[in-house]
Structures are given as C-alpha cells and as structure tokens.
Amino acid sequence: MQITAQTVKELRERTGAGMMECKKALTENAGDIDTAAEWLRKQGLAKADKKAGRVAAEGRIAVARQGGRAVLVEINSETDFVAKDENFVAFAAAVAQAALASGAGDAEALKTVRLPGGETVEEARAAVIAKVGENVQVRRLTRVDSAHTVAAYVHGARIGVLVELRGGSEELARGVAMHVAAMNPPYNKPGDVPAAFIAKEKEIELARMPGKDKSKPAAILEKIVSGKIAKIVNENTLYGQPYVLDTEQTVEAVLRAAGAEVLQFQRLAVGEGIEKVVEDYAAEVMKQAGLA
C-alpha cells in the first residue's frame, strides 16, 4: 500500500512521534493508522523501559483543586528543559486532574487511572517518554479532602503546598501556603515535635554549654536549656515562625487573630531526596583521550 504524506502527517499529529518513525510504523502495518498508532505505542513502551534506569530529578509539581479537595503530583524528568516541554506540561496537568477525580492515594494507584483520551497514566507516561526522549516518572502525590478551607499553592512549578484551614479565609489559607513553600517548616505546632528531637537538642545544648555554666544548680541549667529549646522549637514549627507576609507577627499570632487553625499542610518540592548525578565532562574527555 502507498504511504502518503497526508497519512504520515495525520499519524504524527495523533501520536507526536517523528516523521520517519511514523512512516516506518505505517509501512510495517500496511498503512493502517490505528494499527500503526498502536505499534508506535509499543515502541514507546520499549523506549521507556530502556530509559527507566536513568536519574530523573528535575520536573514539575502539578496541582488540581475543586472546593475542599486538592492534590499535588510530582512528575520528574531528567532535565529542566524537558520539564518545560509542552508535551510534559500537558501530561502533568492531565495526571493531576486524573488524580483528583479518581481519589488515588499514591503514585502506584495512579498508574492504572485512565485519562480523558482512554489511555492509562502509565501508558501516557510511556508515550511522553517516546516524544521527549527522557526518562519520565510519576513519583508521588499528596492530597487533602476536607470540609474545611483548602488552599493550593505552587511556586515556579517546583514547590507545591496544600493547607487545610479551620476558620479564617481562603486568602489566609493561601498566605499560609506561601509561607510553607518559602520556609519549609518540618512540623505544624509545638506539640507535633517528637520528644526524641527535643531530647537530642537538649543533649546538644548541654554539650555546648561552657564549663563554668555546667556547675550551676540543675534547676538553673534546666531554665537556660529550656529557653534555647523553645527557640529551636519555634524555628522548626509553622506556628512558631515569623509570618513571611508580616514578619512582625508569628504565624500563630496571625491565625489567632483570625480565629483560625491549621489542621495540616503538605509540601512537595521537585527532586527532594533524589541523588542527582553530577557529570564531570572535562574529566571524562581527558579520560577518553588518555590524558587522565
């Protein structure tokens, strides 16, 4: 069967694959577009398998929200360049919407969720890999489903935050989400700080104390150390930190004035916890040239 330029063009628009790949797919499948599209998808899966071991530490945080329901999804690529590619961006947005609608609780459950086009998230991921030529991973998601106020904030597509607020306003919830994005507090309230963390900090503060102070009565030592621990707790809790939108007040003071309470917050940052590969190209070239 003759393969026309129009047929190749149609298959390209449908699959996003390259011209030569489309021509080959049509040749292998007697010019049938549907079969050729499926053939390309299978080839894409093969390419995805080959790229699966490569480190993907760049990417973007995608968000979807409807009322008191919101979700953040971290989707990784190998380079920041691909993270800005229109195919990658569209995939990330579609996955976030699918995560919200499906109620999926983690990235593994999300794999089998179907997108509006009928393909699963995993199938769509393989297709994106074929288009962009890099490893792409749907790494993790977090969600909040609440009857209270929920804010979702994404900073530069690299940091995403969800905040559940009881009382207050949507504006306040968004402000707190911006604060969490900027300051990354490990804990919400002082009561959330683990006892083991406090005990370790006390041990450190006592070790740092000058010798002349260590001879003071136990009650005085406890008072000195307690003051330092209180400061450390404030630095590590959302409630104790100066509010980024009004540094004259703590977040707790701002919330109290509004009659509000942060029930929880979730924060995702692209690539956190992934060990990135640092390439030393100069050393590699010298090694290949026998100069190292």
Rosetta blueprint (number, residue, H / E / L):
1 M L
2 Q L
3 I L
4 T L
5 A H
6 Q H
7 T H
8 V H
9 K H
10 E H
11 L H
12 R H
13 E H
14 R H
15 T H
16 G L
17 A L
18 G L
19 M H
20 M H
21 E H
22 C H
23 K H
24 K H
25 A H
26 L H
27 T H
28 E H
29 N L
30 A L
31 G L
32 D L
33 I H
34 D H
35 T H
36 A H
37 A H
38 E H
39 W H
40 L H
41 R H
42 K H
43 Q H
44 G H
45 L H
46 A H
47 K H
48 A H
49 D H
50 K H
51 K H
52 A L
53 G L
54 R L
55 V L
56 A L
57 A L
58 E E
59 G E
60 R E
61 I E
62 A E
63 V E
64 A E
65 R E
66 Q E
67 G L
68 G L
69 R E
70 A E
71 V E
72 L E
73 V E
74 E E
75 I E
76 N E
77 S E
78 E L
79 T L
80 D H
81 F H
82 V H
83 A H
84 K L
85 D L
86 E H
87 N H
88 F H
89 V H
90 A H
91 F H
92 A H
93 A H
94 A H
95 V H
96 A H
97 Q H
98 A H
99 A H
100 L H
101 A H
102 S H
103 G L
104 A L
105 G L
106 D L
107 A H
108 E H
109 A H
110 L H
111 K L
112 T L
113 V L
114 R E
115 L L
116 P L
117 G L
118 G L
119 E L
120 T E
121 V H
122 E H
123 E H
124 A H
125 R H
126 A H
127 A H
128 V H
129 I H
130 A H
131 K H
132 V H
133 G L
134 E L
135 N L
136 V L
137 Q E
138 V E
139 R E
140 R E
141 L E
142 T E
143 R E
144 V E
145 D E
146 S L
147 A L
148 H L
149 T E
150 V E
151 A E
152 A E
153 Y E
154 V E
155 H E
156 G L
157 A L
158 R L
159 I E
160 G E
161 V E
162 L E
163 V E
164 E E
165 L E
166 R E
167 G L
168 G L
169 S L
170 E H
171 E H
172 L H
173 A H
174 R H
175 G H
176 V H
177 A H
178 M H
179 H H
180 V H
181 A H
182 A H
183 M H
184 N L
185 P L
186 P L
187 Y E
188 N L
189 K L
190 P H
191 G H
192 D H
193 V L
194 P L
195 A H
196 A H
197 F H
198 I H
199 A H
200 K H
201 E H
202 K H
203 E H
204 I H
205 E H
206 L H
207 A H
208 R H
209 M L
210 P L
211 G H
212 K H
213 D H
214 K H
215 S L
216 K L
217 P L
218 A H
219 A H
220 I H
221 L H
222 E H
223 K H
224 I H
225 V H
226 S H
227 G H
228 K H
229 I H
230 A H
231 K H
232 I H
233 V H
234 N H
235 E H
236 N L
237 T E
238 L L
239 Y L
240 G L
241 Q L
242 P E
243 Y E
244 V L
245 L L
246 D E
247 T E
248 E E
249 Q E
250 T E
251 V H
252 E H
253 A H
254 V H
255 L H
256 R H
257 A H
258 A H
259 G L
260 A L
261 E E
262 V E
263 L E
264 Q E
265 F E
266 Q E
267 R E
268 L E
269 A E
270 V L
271 G L
272 E L
273 G L
274 I L
275 E L
276 K L
277 V L
278 V L
279 E L
280 D L
281 Y H
282 A H
283 A H
284 E H
285 V H
286 M H
287 K H
288 Q H
289 A L
290 G L
291 L L
292 A L
